[in-house]
Amino acid sequence: MGILDRLSPGAQFIEVLEWLDDSSDTMLYRFPVRDQEIKNGAQLIVRESQAAVFVHEGQIADVFGPGRYSVEGGNTPILSKLGAWKTGFNSPIKSDVYFVNTKQFTDLKWGTSNPVMMRDTDFGMVRLRAFGIYSMRVADPRELIKQIAGTNARFVTEDIEGQLRRTLVSGFSDALGESKIAALDLASNYDELSGFAKQKLQDEFKSLGLELTKFVVENISLPQEVEAAMDKRTSMGVLGDMAKYTQFEAAQAMRDAAQNPGGGAGLGAGLGAGFAVGNAMAGAMSDAMKPRGGSEPAAAPSTQKCIKCGASLQAGAKFCSDCGTSQVPAKCSNCQKELPSGAKFCNDCGTKVE
């Protein structure tokens, strides 16, 4: 056996157990020990953001935090738990050594593959889509190995992201329904909703040996028809005076029609806009002519002419101011019918007028 074989990580005579992580997504790494044999006196080096897990005869023996350890009798808690040490260190220890990455794994994506149904007070039942990012870390290396990593030689975030994404969407949907936040107010409550969903999801992550360190809702999108209704409501609030807006739109339509005088559609639009403007202007003029008190203007006094001389008299005058002739029509003494001016006999009964 050459010197290179003795110093290689897979050789039987292991002197140093350490892991230099050259990736950004590895959560668990099994140290490559040939035949699972670790010699007495080997050095275990655990760096910050790491944990080392010894598995002996299929069971987790111990977990080591950052530091340097010497694998020999009496120096580490593992020695009292590994049965092979009872041989007096005359033979190698057969164990699996797993290095667990305890740093935060950031910028992981989540999103709803299907719309989430929600009951809204303004729009009734609406369907929402949402997406964002989250961060996690390994909080309990033992549970990570027991629940999800198992005997894998290498376990990366991609191996668990699918399950976590579905868990996040389920928890977010539950939090969204319980929050009772109206669709119109969702944009101003992203932080509150993120914190509420994170709190609800912690137990799910804990059962896998993980910790959800951050959960961020980046965007919640509404269906197109709901967004259109919201835009209309916003426009109505911005416009304010609908009468002025109608006049403005009619004027705009007339301008557009004038720019395209040859088109039939433009002519129709121009005529319609003209009628609209005319009606609007007529209504405005009518409103302007009304007295401030709200009553109708008094009718101009009417006149009449004298039945004899034709002079202009005030309406209702009983005698002419010029000739003195009575303006009250004479009546027949027999049938009481009105007689024309200057009549000598009644036109109805023939009675002589006295």
C-alpha positions in Angstrom: 0.0 0.0 0.0 1.5 3.3 -1.1 1.6 6.6 0.9 -1.1 8.1 -1.4 -3.5 5.3 -0.6 -2.9 5.9 3.1 -3.7 9.6 2.8 -6.7 9.4 0.5 -10.2 9.9 2.2 -11.3 6.4 1.2 -8.3 4.6 2.7 -8.6 2.4 5.7 -6.3 4.4 7.9 -8.3 7.6 8.5 -6.4 10.2 10.5 -8.6 13.4 9.9 -12.3 13.6 9.4 -13.4 16.9 8.0 -15.7 18.3 5.3 -14.9 21.4 3.1 -18.2 22.3 1.5 -17.7 23.5 -2.1 -21.4 23.7 -2.9 -24.3 26.0 -1.9 -27.1 23.5 -1.6 -25.7 20.4 0.2 -27.5 19.8 3.4 -25.9 16.4 4.4 -22.7 14.7 3.4 -21.5 11.2 4.4 -17.8 11.1 4.9 -16.3 8.4 2.5 -14.8 5.9 4.9 -13.7 2.6 3.4 -15.5 -0.3 5.1 -16.7 2.2 7.7 -13.5 1.8 9.6 -12.1 4.7 11.7 -8.8 4.2 13.5 -8.3 5.0 17.1 -6.8 8.5 17.5 -8.4 10.0 14.4 -9.1 13.7 14.5 -12.6 15.1 13.9 -12.8 18.7 12.8 -16.2 20.3 12.7 -16.4 23.9 11.3 -18.8 26.6 12.1 -22.2 26.1 10.4 -21.6 22.3 10.6 -22.5 19.4 12.8 -21.0 15.9 12.7 -23.2 12.8 13.3 -21.8 9.4 14.2 -24.0 6.5 13.2 -23.0 3.1 14.7 -24.7 -0.2 14.0 -27.6 1.7 12.4 -28.2 4.0 15.3 -27.2 7.6 15.8 -24.6 7.6 18.5 -23.8 11.2 19.0 -23.8 14.7 17.4 -20.8 17.1 17.6 -20.9 20.8 17.2 -18.1 23.1 15.9 -14.7 22.2 17.3 -11.8 19.7 17.1 -12.2 16.3 18.6 -9.8 13.3 19.1 -11.5 9.9 18.6 -9.9 8.0 21.5 -11.0 6.7 24.8 -12.5 9.0 27.4 -12.3 12.3 25.4 -15.7 12.4 23.7 -19.2 11.4 24.7 -19.3 9.1 21.7 -16.9 6.6 23.3 -19.4 5.6 25.9 -22.0 4.9 23.3 -20.1 2.9 20.7 -19.9 -0.7 21.5 -16.7 -1.2 19.4 -14.7 0.9 21.9 -15.0 -1.9 24.5 -12.4 -4.0 22.6 -9.6 -1.8 23.9 -9.0 0.0 20.7 -7.2 -3.0 19.2 -9.5 -2.9 16.1 -10.9 0.0 14.0 -14.3 1.5 14.8 -16.9 0.8 12.2 -19.2 3.8 12.0 -20.8 6.2 9.5 -19.9 9.8 9.8 -22.3 12.4 8.4 -21.6 16.1 8.2 -24.7 18.3 8.3 -24.7 21.8 7.0 -26.5 24.0 9.6 -26.2 27.3 7.7 -29.2 29.1 6.2 -30.3 28.1 2.8 -31.7 31.3 1.3 -33.6 32.5 -1.8 -35.6 29.3 -2.2 -38.7 29.8 -4.3 -42.3 29.0 -3.6 -45.6 29.6 -5.5 -49.1 28.4 -6.1 -49.4 26.1 -9.0 -53.2 26.3 -8.9 -55.3 29.3 -7.8 -56.3 29.5 -4.1 -60.0 29.9 -3.4 -60.9 32.7 -1.0 -64.1 34.2 0.2 -64.0 38.0 -0.1 -66.5 40.5 1.4 -66.3 42.8 -1.7 -66.1 40.3 -4.6 -67.5 37.1 -3.2 -65.5 34.0 -4.1 -62.2 34.9 -5.8 -59.2 32.9 -6.9 -55.7 34.1 -5.9 -52.2 33.3 -7.1 -49.2 34.0 -4.9 -45.4 33.5 -5.0 -42.4 34.5 -2.9 -39.2 33.2 -1.3 -38.2 31.5 1.9 -35.1 30.5 3.9 -34.5 27.5 6.1 -31.8 25.8 8.1 -31.2 22.4 9.7 -32.2 22.8 13.4 -32.0 19.1 14.5 -29.4 16.9 12.6 -30.8 13.8 14.2 -34.3 14.4 12.9 -33.0 15.3 9.5 -31.3 11.9 9.1 -34.2 10.0 10.6 -37.0 11.7 8.7 -35.7 12.6 5.3 -32.0 12.0 4.6 -31.7 8.4 5.7 -28.6 6.7 4.4 -28.1 9.0 1.4 -24.4 9.8 0.8 -25.4 13.3 -0.2 -28.6 15.2 0.4 -29.3 18.6 -1.3 -32.0 21.1 -1.0 -33.5 20.0 -4.3 -34.3 16.6 -2.8 -36.7 18.3 -0.3 -37.8 21.5 -2.1 -40.8 19.8 -3.8 -42.3 18.7 -0.5 -41.5 21.9 1.3 -43.1 24.0 -1.6 -46.3 22.1 -1.3 -46.2 22.4 2.5 -45.7 26.2 2.2 -48.6 26.6 -0.3 -50.9 24.6 2.0 -49.9 26.6 5.1 -50.1 29.9 3.2 -53.6 29.1 1.9 -54.7 28.3 5.4 -53.2 31.5 6.8 -54.8 33.5 4.0 -58.2 32.2 4.8 -57.9 32.7 8.5 -56.5 36.2 8.2 -59.9 37.5 6.8 -57.9 40.2 4.9 -60.0 41.8 2.1 -58.7 41.4 -1.5 -58.4 45.2 -1.7 -56.2 45.3 1.4 -53.8 42.4 0.6 -51.1 44.5 -0.9 -50.8 46.5 2.3 -50.6 43.4 4.5 -47.9 41.3 2.9 -45.6 41.5 6.0 -48.4 40.6 8.4 -49.5 37.7 6.2 -45.9 36.5 5.9 -45.4 36.5 9.6 -48.7 34.7 10.3 -48.0 32.0 7.7 -44.4 31.5 9.0 -45.7 30.9 12.5 -48.2 28.3 11.3 -45.6 26.5 9.3 -43.0 26.1 12.0 -44.3 22.9 13.4 -44.3 21.2 9.9 -40.6 22.2 9.4 -39.7 21.1 12.9 -41.0 17.6 12.3 -38.4 17.3 9.6 -35.5 18.6 11.7 -35.7 22.0 9.9 -36.4 25.6 10.9 -38.2 28.1 8.6 -36.1 31.2 9.2 -37.9 33.5 6.7 -41.1 33.4 4.7 -41.8 36.3 2.3 -44.9 36.9 0.2 -43.7 38.9 -2.9 -46.9 39.2 -4.8 -50.6 38.1 -4.7 -52.4 38.4 -8.0 -56.1 38.5 -8.5 -58.1 37.2 -11.5 -58.3 39.6 -14.5 -62.0 40.3 -14.0 -61.5 41.3 -10.4 -58.6 43.5 -11.3 -60.8 45.1 -14.0 -63.5 45.8 -11.4 -60.9 47.3 -9.0 -59.6 49.5 -11.8 -63.1 50.8 -12.6 -63.7 51.5 -8.9 -60.5 53.4 -8.7 -61.2 55.3 -11.9 -64.6 56.4 -10.5 -63.0 57.6 -7.4 -60.4 59.6 -9.3 -63.0 61.1 -11.7 -65.2 62.6 -9.1 -67.7 64.7 -11.1 -69.3 62.3 -13.6 -71.0 65.2 -15.5 -67.8 66.9 -16.2 -66.2 63.6 -17.2 -69.0 62.9 -19.6 -68.5 66.3 -21.2 -64.8 65.6 -21.5 -65.3 62.2 -23.1 -67.8 63.6 -25.6 -65.3 66.3 -26.6 -62.6 63.8 -27.0 -64.9 61.7 -29.2 -65.7 64.7 -31.4 -62.0 65.4 -31.8 -61.3 61.8 -32.7 -64.1 61.8 -35.2 -62.9 65.1 -36.7 -59.5 63.6 -37.3 -61.1 60.8 -39.3 -63.9 62.4 -41.3 -63.9 59.8 -44.1 -64.8 56.8 -41.9 -68.4 55.8 -41.3 -67.7 54.8 -37.8 -66.0 58.1 -37.1 -69.1 59.9 -38.5 -71.4 57.9 -36.2 -69.1 58.5 -33.3 -69.0 62.2 -34.1 -72.8 62.5 -34.3 -73.2 60.6 -31.1 -70.6 62.8 -29.4 -72.3 65.9 -30.8 -75.7 64.9 -29.4 -74.0 64.1 -26.1 -72.3 67.4 -26.0 -75.5 69.2 -27.0 -77.5 67.5 -24.3 -74.8 68.2 -21.7 -74.5 71.9 -22.8 -78.3 72.3 -22.8 -78.5 70.8 -19.3 -75.7 73.1 -18.1 -77.4 76.2 -19.6 -80.7 75.2 -18.1 -79.1 74.8 -14.7 -77.4 78.1 -15.1 -80.6 79.9 -15.9 -82.4 78.6 -12.8 -82.6 81.1 -9.9 -80.5 80.3 -6.9 -83.5 79.8 -4.8 -84.6 76.9 -6.9 -88.0 78.4 -8.0 -89.0 78.8 -11.7 -88.7 82.3 -13.2 -91.9 84.4 -13.2 -93.8 84.5 -16.5 -93.8 87.8 -18.4 -97.2 89.7 -18.0 -99.5 89.3 -21.1 -101.5 92.1 -22.8 -104.9 92.4 -24.6 -106.4 94.8 -27.1 -109.5 97.0 -26.7 -112.5 95.3 -28.4 -113.5 98.7 -29.8 -110.5 100.9 -30.5 -107.8 98.3 -30.5 -105.7 100.0 -28.0 -103.2 97.8 -26.0 -104.5 97.1 -22.6 -103.1 95.1 -19.6 -104.4 91.6 -19.4 -107.6 91.4 -17.4 -108.6 95.1 -17.9 -112.3 95.6 -17.7 -112.4 99.1 -19.4 -110.3 100.7 -22.2 -108.1 103.4 -20.9 -108.5 105.2 -24.2 -112.2 105.0 -25.2 -113.7 103.8 -21.9 -115.4 100.9 -23.6 -116.2 98.0 -21.3 -114.0 95.0 -22.1 -116.4 92.5 -20.5 -118.3 90.8 -23.3 -122.1 91.6 -23.3 -124.5 88.7 -22.8 -127.9 87.9 -24.3 -130.7 88.7 -21.8 -132.5 85.6 -22.9 -129.9 82.8 -23.4 -127.0 84.4 -21.6 -124.6 83.7 -24.5 -121.8 86.2 -25.1 -122.6 88.7 -27.8 -120.0 90.1 -30.3 -119.1 93.8 -30.0 -121.8 95.9 -31.7 -124.4 93.1 -32.2 -128.0 94.1 -32.3 -129.5 90.6 -32.1 -128.4 87.4 -30.4 -126.8 84.9 -32.8 -128.3 82.0 -30.9 -131.9 83.0 -30.0 -132.4 86.1 -32.1 -133.4 88.3 -29.1 -132.9 92.0 -29.7 -130.1 93.5 -27.8 -131.1 96.4 -25.7 
